[in-house]
């Protein structure tokens, strides 16, 4: 299986996506918050590139059907009900509603994923579920790290590396990695015993902690704690059925 990883979204817009699965990764915090929203009973998460587009869509759907969520520079957008903290997405705030979301880094990726056969939302909190779906789909993979304002982010790259590791080890796939994929795999394997610490000490982790969102960083670094599989369907990320884990091999 061919796996092409983009360390930032900038070159992703030129990728050939037909017949491939796209995995969008934004550990801090868009992907993590999407998982939290769907676990809390949201009907779906609608990623939008900017506050203007989000507001227009909310006006069309109405407050009974949808809620606005988003941030710029890690701070909740003025007049939006929710920011981008996974703790904000509860049954009381999003249950039975669509979440219209716009974030600095994560939501814009989905606009460029049009043309892919399958689009998945990945974070550390659901990485094993994404690995199972990607392996079962059998398409070539395009992994996109949302990064930090167009630059490299250590947490997204580590998450991509863990996904590659799971595909190679648990799912026994023969992977052909581009150089960025090989780098991500090495980064994950070098830090897998200290994931939370590594992410907390990263540039984005430090910034969120300074702003009072240290709990969000801890939540986002907790592997497989949100067993939900967000899949893009008609412009919305909705909860898909997670393929079951393979049964353990019987002893010889």
N, C-alpha and C positions, 0 to 999 in steps of 0.2 A: 504493500500500500504506500503510495506517495504521500508524504506529509510536508507541506510548505508552511512555515511559520513566518509571520510578519511581526517584528518586535515593536512596531508602531503602526498606526492605521494609515499613514501617509501613502506608502506604496501599494496598499491593499486595493485601492480603487482601480488599479491596472491589472489585477489578477484575473485569470480565466477561471470561471466558477461553474460552468456547465458540467453536470455530471459529478459534482463534488459536494462534500459537506463542509459548511463553514461553521467554525466554533468561535464565538465572540467572547472574549475574556476581559472582565473588569472587576478584579477582586475588591478594590477599594474605590467605589462601593456599589456601583450600578448593578452588576451581576448578582452580588450577594443580596441586595435589596429586592431585586426581581424575584429571587427564590423565596425571600421572606414574604413578599406580597402574595405569591401564589399559594404558599403554605397557609396563609391567613384567610384564604377563601376568595381572593380577587378573581374576577372572571377572566382577566387577562391584563397584561402590561403592554401599553402601546408606546414604543420608543419614538420620540420626535426630536428633530435636530435642534430646535430652539424654542424659547419661551413663547414667541409669537405664534408659531404653529401649534404648540400645545394649548395655548389659550383659545385659539380658534376652534380646535377640535372639541375642547371642553364645552364651549358655547353651543356647539351643535348637539352634543350628546346630553348635556344638562347635568346639573349637580346631583340628581337622583341616580344617574347612571354612571358617573365618572368622578374621579378626584384627581387634582393636579399635584404632581410631585416632581421636585427637581432642585438642582443647585447650580450655582456658578461660583467657582473658586471655593468650593466646599461648604458654602453657606446657602441656606434655603432661599429660593427666589421669592421676592416680595409678592404678596397676594396669593402665593401657592399654599395649599393646606399643609402639604408635607414636604420635607426636604429629601435627603438621600441617606438617612440613617436606617439601617434594617430594623431597629427597634421601633420605628414609627409605624411600620406596616403590621397592623394587628387586625383581628376580625372586626373590631369596632370601627376602625378607620377605613378599611378597604374591602371588608367582606361583602360579596355580591356586587361589587363595582369594578369597572375598568379603571386602571391606574394609567393616566397619561403622564409619561415620564420624560424629562429632558435633563441631561447631565453634561458636565464639562467634557468628559472623555468617552463614556461608554455608549450612549444611545446613538451617536452619529454613525457608528459602524454598521448598523443594520440597514441603513439607507443604501450602502454600497454593496450589500450582500444579495441584492436582487439578481436572480439568474442562477443561484445555487440550488441544488436539488433538495437540500436540507440545511436549516440554520438553527443552531443550538446556542443557548446562553450558558456559559460555564463560569464557575468560581470554585474556590477550594471547598466550599460548603456542599457542593454537589458533584464534584469531579468524577467520582466513581460511576454515578448514574450517566454522566455524559460519555464516559469511556465505553460503557455497555452499549449505549445507543449508537455511537459512532462505529464501534466494532460490528454491531449487527447490521448497520446500513451497508457497510462494505465499500463505500465510495472513497475516492481519494480525499484527503483532508486539507483544508486551509484553516490554520489557526491564526487568529488576529488578537494581538495584545492591544488593549485600548491605550495603554501608556498614560503619561501625564503631560497634558497640553502638547501633544505631538512628540514628546520625548520618551525615552526608555523608562520602564518601571520594573523594579525587581520583583514585586509581588505577582504581576501578571505573567512575567517570564517564568517564574518558579511554578506557577499553576500550569502553564503550558508544558513545562518539563515533566510535571507529575502526570499529566494526561498522557504524554508520550510514553512515560515509564509504565503506566498501567496497560496501555495498548500492547506494549512489547512483552511485558512479563505475565500479567494476568490473562490477557486475551491471546497471547502467543502469535501476534501478527508480525509478519516480516515487513519492517518499515524502511522506506527510503527517505531519509531526512535531508532537508536542505541545511546549510550551515547554521542558520539561526535555530533550527530545531535541535541540532546537535548541541549547540551552546546551552539552550534551555534545559535539555536533559542533564547535562553536566552540572548546571547551576542547581537544579533540584537535588540531584544525588549528593552534591557536596553540602547541602543545607537541610536535608530531610529530617535530621534529628533535632533541628532547632528552627522549624518553620516560623513559629510565632515570633521568636526573638528577631529573626532575620527581617521579617516584614515590619515589625515595630521599629526597627532601626533604619529602615529604608526611608528615603526622602518623603514619600507620601505618608507613610505611617507616622513619622515624626511630626509632620505638619498637622495631621488630623488630631494627634494627641495634644499638640499645643492649643488647638481650637476647642478642646474639651470632648473630642470624639474618640478617646482612647478605647472605650468599650466597643466601639464599632470595629476597630482594628482587631481586637481579640476575637470578636464574633466572626469576622471575615477570615481569620487564620485557622479556624477550627474545621478540620477536614471532615467532610461527609456528615455534617450535622443538620443539613437541610435536604432531605431526600426527595427532591422534586426535579423534574426535567422540563425546563422551559424550551418550547419549540415554536418557531415562527410560523404562524398560519394566518394568511390574509392580513399581514401587517401587524399582527398581535402576537405577543409571546404568551402561550397558553401551556398549562400543565399537560404533559404527555404521559403515556404509560411507560414506566421504566422497565426495560427488558429485565427478566429475572437473572440473578447471578448464576453462573454455571455451577452445577452441583460438584462437590468434591469428588475426585477420582476414587474409584473403588480400589482397595488394596489388591495387589496382584496375588 
